[in-house]
Amino acid sequence: MLQRYEGKRIRLTDEYGEVFTGVAEAYPSGFGLHEFDRAEESIRLGDTFFFLSQIRTIEELSTTDKAGEDPRRYDVLMGKLLEGPYRIVDILPGQAPAEGKHGGQYFAVERYFLQAERLRALRRRYAELLLRLNCYYRMDVSFDSCGTWETNPDPGRFADRLETLSGKEYLRAVFPERNAMADLEPGGTHMTVYDPSSALLDLLKRLAEAEGFFVWSPPQTTEA
């Protein structure tokens, strides 16, 4: 089973949700039995061995980036966007008041939405919002800290991947023609959008509303 990944660049998620990337060296079960007293196939990434029972998912990355495209091509753009204004796509229409002020209970409600089943449902809606944006603009996405990119990802596979986001993974989606970017972390209920020229704003608001989300600006930025 694991021999098919020999010599291929892969993204591997282990049993704890940790994500690793690299070129795979595949080993038969006989090797594992001899070296580690475990009768399982294994994959080596760098200096680390992963046995079949320790692997949650494997994804080939050899065709993720188009031929000739530099995986660091967005470094300058991303650096500029991270220093600039941003907006929040959220389940709330603005920042909630401090706990207890006006009688609210923000943290208790947040814990409710962070329950696994509800969080997966939220991520699915964020995925579908981004896919709708992708109908209008090219979207390049990365789930491995911008080590590899996929242009205009397969919709079903992308939605499934975002829904099951875990561990240290996070989604970054870049819309290069619009000089805009969106980030979604595994442990939050909101998405951050960097769109300094407001190129996506009108469409983003309409699509967010269709998914039951709100778009708002933190105090340090001004609404365009």
C-alpha positions as CSV (number, residue, x, y, z in Angstrom):
1,M,0.0,0.0,0.0
2,L,2.7,2.5,1.0
3,Q,5.1,1.5,-1.8
4,R,3.1,3.6,-4.3
5,Y,4.5,6.8,-2.5
6,E,8.1,5.8,-3.0
7,G,10.1,8.8,-4.3
8,K,7.1,11.1,-4.4
9,R,6.6,14.3,-2.5
10,I,3.8,13.9,0.0
11,R,1.9,15.6,2.8
12,L,1.4,13.1,5.7
13,T,-0.9,13.7,8.7
14,D,-0.1,11.4,11.6
15,E,-2.5,10.0,14.2
16,Y,-2.1,13.1,16.4
17,G,-3.0,15.5,13.6
18,E,0.6,16.7,13.0
19,V,1.4,17.4,9.4
20,F,4.7,16.6,7.6
21,T,5.8,17.1,4.1
22,G,8.8,15.7,2.1
23,V,9.9,13.0,-0.3
24,A,8.8,9.6,0.8
25,E,11.0,6.5,1.3
26,A,8.7,3.5,1.6
27,Y,9.7,0.3,3.4
28,P,8.0,-3.1,3.5
29,S,6.7,-4.7,6.6
30,G,9.7,-6.9,6.8
31,F,12.0,-3.9,7.3
32,G,9.8,-2.7,10.2
33,L,9.8,-6.1,11.8
34,H,13.6,-6.3,11.6
35,E,14.4,-2.7,12.7
36,F,11.6,-1.8,15.0
37,D,9.9,-5.2,15.9
38,R,6.7,-4.0,14.2
39,A,5.3,-6.0,11.3
40,E,4.0,-3.0,9.4
41,E,4.8,-1.1,6.3
42,S,6.4,2.3,7.0
43,I,7.3,5.6,5.3
44,R,10.3,7.7,6.1
45,L,10.3,11.5,5.8
46,G,13.7,12.9,6.6
47,D,14.7,11.2,9.9
48,T,11.2,10.2,10.9
49,F,9.5,6.9,10.3
50,F,5.7,6.5,10.2
51,F,4.1,3.1,10.4
52,L,0.9,2.4,8.6
53,S,-1.2,2.4,11.8
54,Q,0.2,5.8,12.7
55,I,-0.8,7.5,9.5
56,R,-4.2,9.3,9.3
57,T,-3.9,10.7,5.7
58,I,-1.4,10.9,2.8
59,E,-1.6,13.3,-0.1
60,E,0.7,13.4,-3.1
61,L,2.1,16.8,-3.8
62,S,4.2,16.1,-6.8
63,T,1.6,17.8,-9.1
64,T,0.4,20.4,-6.7
65,D,2.3,23.3,-8.2
66,K,2.3,24.0,-11.9
67,A,5.5,23.3,-13.7
68,G,8.0,26.2,-13.5
69,E,6.1,28.0,-10.7
70,D,8.1,28.9,-7.6
71,P,6.4,27.8,-4.4
72,R,7.7,30.9,-2.7
73,R,6.1,33.2,-5.4
74,Y,3.7,34.8,-3.0
75,D,6.1,35.5,-0.2
76,V,6.4,39.3,-1.0
77,L,2.7,39.7,-1.5
78,M,1.8,37.8,1.7
79,G,4.3,39.9,3.7
80,K,2.7,43.1,2.5
81,L,-0.9,41.8,3.1
82,L,-0.1,40.7,6.7
83,E,1.1,44.1,7.6
84,G,-2.0,45.8,6.2
85,P,-5.7,46.1,7.1
86,Y,-7.9,43.0,7.4
87,R,-11.5,42.1,7.8
88,I,-13.2,39.3,9.7
89,V,-15.8,36.9,8.3
90,D,-17.6,35.7,11.3
91,I,-20.7,34.2,12.9
92,L,-21.1,37.5,14.7
93,P,-21.6,41.0,13.2
94,G,-18.8,42.5,15.3
95,Q,-16.5,42.0,18.3
96,A,-18.5,40.8,21.3
97,P,-18.3,42.8,24.5
98,A,-16.2,41.6,27.5
99,E,-17.6,38.6,29.3
100,G,-20.5,39.5,31.5
101,K,-20.9,43.1,30.1
102,H,-24.6,43.7,29.3
103,G,-25.3,40.2,30.6
104,G,-23.9,38.3,27.6
105,Q,-21.9,35.0,27.8
106,Y,-19.6,35.0,24.8
107,F,-17.2,32.3,25.9
108,A,-19.9,29.8,26.7
109,V,-21.5,30.4,23.3
110,E,-18.1,30.2,21.6
111,R,-17.5,26.8,23.3
112,Y,-20.8,25.6,21.9
113,F,-19.7,26.5,18.3
114,L,-16.3,25.0,18.8
115,Q,-17.7,21.5,19.5
116,A,-16.4,19.2,16.8
117,E,-19.6,18.6,14.9
118,R,-20.6,22.3,14.8
119,L,-17.0,23.4,13.9
120,R,-16.9,21.0,11.0
121,A,-20.2,22.4,9.7
122,L,-18.8,26.0,10.0
123,R,-15.7,25.0,8.1
124,R,-17.8,23.5,5.3
125,R,-19.7,26.8,4.9
126,Y,-16.4,28.7,4.8
127,A,-15.2,26.2,2.1
128,E,-18.3,26.8,0.1
129,L,-17.9,30.6,0.4
130,L,-14.3,30.4,-0.9
131,L,-15.4,28.1,-3.7
132,R,-18.0,30.6,-4.8
133,L,-15.3,33.3,-4.8
134,N,-13.2,30.9,-6.9
135,C,-16.0,31.0,-9.5
136,Y,-14.9,34.6,-10.2
137,Y,-11.1,34.7,-9.5
138,R,-8.2,32.3,-9.5
139,M,-7.6,30.9,-6.0
140,D,-4.3,29.3,-4.9
141,V,-4.5,27.4,-1.6
142,S,-2.0,25.9,0.8
143,F,-2.5,23.7,3.9
144,D,1.2,23.3,4.8
145,S,2.4,26.8,5.9
146,C,2.8,27.9,2.2
147,G,5.3,25.1,1.4
148,T,3.1,24.0,-1.5
149,W,0.2,25.5,-3.4
150,E,-2.7,24.2,-5.5
151,T,-4.3,26.4,-8.1
152,N,-8.1,26.2,-8.4
153,P,-8.4,23.0,-6.2
154,D,-10.9,20.3,-6.8
155,P,-14.0,21.6,-5.0
156,G,-15.0,18.4,-3.3
157,R,-11.5,17.5,-2.1
158,F,-10.9,21.1,-1.0
159,A,-14.2,21.3,1.1
160,D,-13.4,17.9,2.7
161,R,-9.9,19.0,3.6
162,L,-11.0,22.3,5.1
163,E,-13.7,20.6,7.0
164,T,-11.3,18.3,8.7
165,L,-8.6,20.9,9.5
166,S,-6.7,19.9,12.6
167,G,-3.5,20.1,14.5
168,K,-1.0,22.8,13.3
169,E,-2.6,23.0,9.9
170,Y,-4.2,26.2,8.6
171,L,-5.7,27.3,5.3
172,R,-4.2,30.1,3.3
173,A,-6.0,31.1,0.1
174,V,-4.5,33.7,-2.2
175,F,-6.4,35.5,-4.9
176,P,-3.4,36.9,-6.9
177,E,-5.3,38.9,-9.5
178,R,-7.1,40.8,-6.6
179,N,-4.0,41.1,-4.3
180,A,-6.1,39.5,-1.6
181,M,-5.7,36.6,0.9
182,A,-7.8,34.6,3.4
183,D,-6.6,32.7,6.4
184,L,-8.6,30.1,8.4
185,E,-7.1,28.6,11.6
186,P,-8.1,25.1,12.9
187,G,-9.4,26.3,16.3
188,G,-11.4,29.4,15.4
189,T,-14.9,30.2,14.2
190,H,-13.9,33.1,11.9
191,M,-11.9,33.7,8.8
192,T,-9.5,36.6,8.3
193,V,-9.4,38.3,4.9
194,Y,-6.6,40.7,3.8
195,D,-8.1,42.9,1.0
196,P,-6.4,46.3,1.3
197,S,-7.9,47.6,-1.9
198,S,-11.4,46.3,-1.2
199,A,-11.3,44.4,-4.5
200,L,-13.3,41.5,-3.1
201,L,-15.3,43.3,-0.5
202,D,-18.7,43.7,-2.2
203,L,-18.8,40.1,-3.5
204,L,-17.4,38.8,-0.3
205,K,-20.2,40.4,1.7
206,R,-22.9,39.0,-0.5
207,L,-21.4,35.5,-0.5
208,A,-20.9,35.6,3.3
209,E,-24.4,36.7,3.9
210,A,-25.6,33.7,1.8
211,E,-23.7,31.4,4.2
212,G,-25.1,33.1,7.3
213,F,-21.8,35.0,8.0
214,F,-21.0,38.7,8.7
215,V,-18.1,40.8,7.4
216,W,-16.7,43.4,9.8
217,S,-13.6,45.5,10.3
218,P,-11.6,45.5,13.6
219,P,-11.2,49.0,15.3
220,Q,-7.8,49.6,13.9
221,T,-9.0,49.5,10.3
222,T,-11.5,51.6,8.4
223,E,-14.3,50.2,6.3
224,A,-13.9,51.0,2.6
